[in-house]
Amino acid sequence: MSELVDPTHSSTGLDNRKLGMWLFLATEIMLFSALIGAFLQMKARSPADANQILNIPLTAVNTFVLIISSTTVVLGLAAIQDGDKKKLLRYLVFTLALGTAFLSIQVYEYTQLLQEGLTPSGSLFGGAFYTLTGFHGFHVFIGLLWCLSLIILARKGTFSHRNYARIEIFGLYWHFVDIVWILLFTIVYLL
């Protein structure tokens, strides 16, 4: 008699989907490390006084917004683990709203910087700045689309206290995006 095997679990005991996300995040760490290294090289070759060019107080607020959005993901996961589908939906909507606010503030910042003359092609610093922060913004945008899909599924009642792996995997991605931004804020804006 053959033994039934759960296809979502690997030989490591981890859910294959979660293991896949961890592997994906490892590749993203390498990619962002290369981009950060390139940024630091460009900044060294084309020094710019970030305190004079970049709006650090606005970006500090934006960083706080993204950190709060990570908190709402944690609260949503805890809610569904407790079987509270309404709270899960509410926290996913909060996450979507906060992530959208983050991107909106970033677009506003870009508009201001472009008006002040910091363009992607105007200097090595400008090119590296827009590449690095824009690539992160793209990751936030992908996360927002993912969050929206989870909201749709949550409204349909897909998730329960036994079925929440997709929320947990989304949380891994969202927390990664948050951690990367904290590093970027420190390296790009404060150093």
C-alpha positions as CSV (number, residue, x, y, z in Angstrom):
1,M,0.0,0.0,0.0
2,S,1.5,3.3,-1.0
3,E,1.8,6.1,1.5
4,L,0.1,9.4,0.7
5,V,2.5,12.3,0.4
6,D,1.5,15.9,1.0
7,P,2.6,17.6,-2.2
8,T,2.9,21.0,-0.4
9,H,5.7,19.7,1.9
10,S,9.3,19.1,0.9
11,S,11.8,16.7,2.3
12,T,12.9,19.5,4.6
13,G,9.6,19.5,6.3
14,L,8.8,23.0,5.0
15,D,5.9,23.8,2.8
16,N,7.2,23.8,-0.8
17,R,5.5,27.2,-1.4
18,K,7.3,28.7,1.6
19,L,10.6,27.2,0.7
20,G,10.1,28.5,-2.8
21,M,9.5,32.0,-1.5
22,W,12.6,31.8,0.7
23,L,14.7,30.8,-2.3
24,F,13.2,33.6,-4.4
25,L,13.9,36.1,-1.6
26,A,17.5,34.8,-1.5
27,T,17.9,35.8,-5.2
28,E,16.3,39.2,-4.5
29,I,18.8,39.7,-1.7
30,M,21.6,39.1,-4.2
31,L,20.0,41.5,-6.7
32,F,19.4,44.3,-4.3
33,S,23.0,43.8,-2.9
34,A,24.3,44.4,-6.4
35,L,22.1,47.4,-6.9
36,I,23.2,48.9,-3.5
37,G,26.8,48.2,-4.3
38,A,26.4,50.0,-7.7
39,F,24.6,52.9,-5.9
40,L,27.5,53.3,-3.4
41,Q,30.0,53.3,-6.3
42,M,28.0,55.9,-8.2
43,K,27.6,58.0,-5.1
44,A,31.4,57.9,-4.5
45,R,32.1,58.9,-8.1
46,S,29.4,61.6,-8.3
47,P,29.0,62.9,-4.7
48,A,25.7,64.5,-3.9
49,D,24.7,66.0,-0.6
50,A,21.6,63.9,0.1
51,N,20.7,66.2,3.0
52,Q,20.4,69.1,0.5
53,I,18.8,67.2,-2.4
54,L,16.5,64.6,-0.8
55,N,13.5,65.2,1.4
56,I,14.6,63.2,4.4
57,P,11.6,64.1,6.7
58,L,9.1,63.1,4.0
59,T,10.9,59.9,3.4
60,A,11.1,59.2,7.1
61,V,7.3,59.5,7.3
62,N,7.1,57.2,4.2
63,T,9.3,54.7,5.9
64,F,7.0,54.7,8.9
65,V,4.0,54.1,6.6
66,L,5.7,51.0,5.2
67,I,6.7,49.7,8.6
68,I,3.0,50.1,9.7
69,S,1.9,48.1,6.6
70,S,4.2,45.3,7.7
71,T,2.4,45.4,11.1
72,T,-1.0,45.1,9.4
73,V,0.2,42.0,7.5
74,V,1.2,40.4,10.9
75,L,-2.1,41.3,12.4
76,G,-4.0,39.9,9.4
77,L,-2.1,36.6,9.6
78,A,-2.7,36.4,13.4
79,A,-6.4,37.1,12.8
80,I,-6.9,34.3,10.3
81,Q,-4.9,31.9,12.4
82,D,-7.5,32.7,15.1
83,G,-10.2,32.1,12.5
84,D,-11.3,35.7,12.2
85,K,-12.0,36.3,8.5
86,K,-13.4,39.8,9.0
87,K,-10.2,41.0,10.7
88,L,-8.0,39.4,8.1
89,L,-9.9,41.2,5.3
90,R,-9.7,44.5,7.3
91,Y,-5.9,44.2,7.8
92,L,-5.3,43.3,4.2
93,V,-7.3,46.4,3.1
94,F,-5.2,48.5,5.6
95,T,-2.0,46.9,4.1
96,L,-3.2,47.8,0.6
97,A,-4.0,51.4,1.6
98,L,-0.7,51.9,3.4
99,G,1.3,50.4,0.5
100,T,-0.6,52.6,-1.9
101,A,0.2,55.6,0.3
102,F,3.9,54.7,0.3
103,L,4.0,54.6,-3.5
104,S,2.0,57.8,-3.8
105,I,4.5,59.6,-1.5
106,Q,7.3,58.2,-3.6
107,V,5.8,59.5,-6.8
108,Y,5.3,62.9,-5.2
109,E,9.0,62.8,-4.1
110,Y,10.1,61.9,-7.6
111,T,8.0,64.8,-9.0
112,Q,9.7,67.2,-6.6
113,L,13.2,65.9,-7.3
114,L,12.7,66.1,-11.1
115,Q,11.5,69.7,-10.8
116,E,14.6,70.5,-8.7
117,G,16.8,69.0,-11.4
118,L,17.7,65.6,-10.1
119,T,17.1,63.4,-13.2
120,P,18.1,59.9,-13.9
121,S,20.4,61.0,-16.7
122,G,21.7,64.2,-15.1
123,S,24.3,62.5,-12.8
124,L,25.6,59.2,-11.7
125,F,23.9,59.8,-8.3
126,G,20.6,60.5,-10.0
127,G,20.7,57.5,-12.2
128,A,21.6,55.2,-9.3
129,F,19.0,56.8,-7.0
130,Y,16.1,56.3,-9.4
131,T,17.2,52.8,-10.4
132,L,17.5,51.7,-6.8
133,T,14.4,53.3,-5.3
134,G,12.4,52.7,-8.5
135,F,13.2,49.0,-8.5
136,H,12.1,48.9,-4.8
137,G,8.9,50.7,-5.8
138,F,8.3,48.1,-8.5
139,H,8.5,45.4,-5.8
140,V,6.0,47.3,-3.7
141,F,3.7,47.6,-6.7
142,I,3.9,43.8,-7.3
143,G,3.2,43.3,-3.6
144,L,0.1,45.6,-3.9
145,L,-1.2,43.5,-6.8
146,W,-0.7,40.4,-4.7
147,C,-2.4,41.9,-1.7
148,L,-5.3,42.9,-3.9
149,S,-5.6,39.3,-5.1
150,L,-5.6,38.1,-1.5
151,I,-8.3,40.6,-0.6
152,I,-10.5,39.2,-3.4
153,L,-9.9,35.6,-2.1
154,A,-10.5,36.7,1.5
155,R,-13.8,38.2,0.4
156,K,-14.8,34.9,-1.1
157,G,-14.0,33.2,2.2
158,T,-11.0,31.2,0.9
159,F,-8.9,31.5,4.0
160,S,-9.4,29.9,7.4
161,H,-7.5,29.0,10.6
162,R,-6.3,25.9,8.7
163,N,-5.8,27.5,5.3
164,Y,-3.6,30.6,5.6
165,A,-0.3,29.6,3.9
166,R,-0.8,32.2,1.1
167,I,-1.2,35.0,3.6
168,E,2.0,33.8,5.4
169,I,4.0,33.6,2.1
170,F,2.7,37.1,1.1
171,G,3.9,38.3,4.6
172,L,7.4,37.0,3.9
173,Y,7.5,38.9,0.6
174,W,6.1,42.1,2.2
175,H,8.4,42.0,5.2
176,F,11.4,41.6,2.8
177,V,10.2,44.7,0.8
178,D,10.0,46.5,4.1
179,I,13.4,45.5,5.3
180,V,15.0,46.4,2.0
181,W,13.4,49.9,2.2
182,I,14.8,50.4,5.7
183,L,18.2,49.6,4.4
184,L,17.7,51.9,1.4
185,F,16.5,54.7,3.6
186,T,19.6,54.4,5.7
187,I,22.1,54.0,2.8
188,V,20.5,56.4,0.3
189,Y,19.1,59.1,2.5
190,L,21.0,59.1,5.7
191,L,24.6,58.2,4.8
